[in-house]
Amino acid sequence: MPFSAVPRILTAALLALVLAACAARNQNPVAVGNDDDDAVCQGRGYPQGSPEYVACRKDRDVQRNAATARSDRRQRDLGEYMLNNPVRP
């Protein structure tokens, strides 16, 4: 392998790593235990289609959206901290 090809390979590897990290950032968080909303709500004894079942599914959606918002807010706060405090490690 010629010596001049090494920087190109390292650049390509770094670019692939950065793109993989960006792709993983937009994934929704997985619930603890990797449980299914339908299975959880039916496991609580709510028959599918009942008002309690619908409320259970809505509550789980709200919890998931809140977790995503918290994660996004923490990531944004960390970025702002890093921009505002470049001297501190």
C-alpha positions in Angstrom: 0.0 0.0 0.0 1.5 3.4 -1.0 2.2 5.8 1.9 -0.1 8.4 0.3 -3.1 6.2 0.6 -3.0 6.0 4.4 -4.4 9.5 5.0 -7.3 8.8 2.6 -8.1 5.5 4.4 -8.0 7.2 7.8 -10.2 10.0 6.5 -12.8 7.6 5.1 -12.8 5.6 8.4 -13.4 8.8 10.4 -16.1 9.9 8.1 -17.9 6.5 8.4 -17.7 6.7 12.2 -19.1 10.3 12.2 -22.0 9.3 9.9 -22.8 6.2 12.0 -23.0 8.3 15.1 -25.3 10.8 13.4 -27.6 8.0 12.2 -27.8 6.5 15.7 -28.7 9.8 17.3 -32.1 10.0 15.8 -33.3 6.6 17.1 -36.0 6.4 19.7 -35.0 5.1 23.1 -35.9 1.5 23.7 -38.1 0.9 26.7 -36.6 -0.8 29.7 -36.9 -4.5 29.3 -37.7 -4.1 25.6 -41.4 -4.5 26.3 -44.2 -3.9 23.9 -46.9 -1.3 24.6 -49.7 -3.7 23.5 -48.3 -6.5 25.7 -47.9 -4.2 28.7 -51.4 -2.7 28.5 -53.0 -6.1 27.9 -50.9 -7.5 30.8 -52.5 -5.0 33.1 -55.8 -6.6 32.3 -57.2 -4.0 29.9 -58.9 -5.7 26.9 -57.9 -4.3 23.5 -60.1 -1.4 22.4 -61.4 -0.6 25.9 -61.1 3.0 27.2 -58.6 1.9 29.8 -56.4 0.3 27.1 -56.5 3.4 25.0 -55.5 5.5 28.0 -52.7 3.1 28.8 -51.3 3.4 25.3 -51.6 7.2 25.3 -49.8 7.3 28.7 -47.0 5.2 27.3 -46.7 7.4 24.2 -46.5 10.5 26.5 -43.8 8.8 28.6 -41.8 7.9 25.5 -42.0 11.4 24.0 -41.0 12.9 27.3 -37.9 10.6 27.5 -37.0 11.7 23.9 -37.4 15.4 24.8 -35.3 15.0 27.9 -32.6 13.2 25.9 -32.6 15.9 23.2 -32.5 18.7 25.9 -29.5 17.1 27.6 -27.7 16.7 24.3 -28.4 20.4 23.5 -27.3 21.5 27.0 -24.1 19.6 26.7 -23.3 21.2 23.3 -24.0 24.7 24.7 -21.8 24.0 27.7 -19.0 22.8 25.5 -19.3 25.9 23.3 -19.4 28.3 26.3 -16.6 26.6 28.3 -13.9 25.7 25.8 -11.1 25.9 28.4 -12.5 23.5 31.0 -12.1 19.8 30.4 
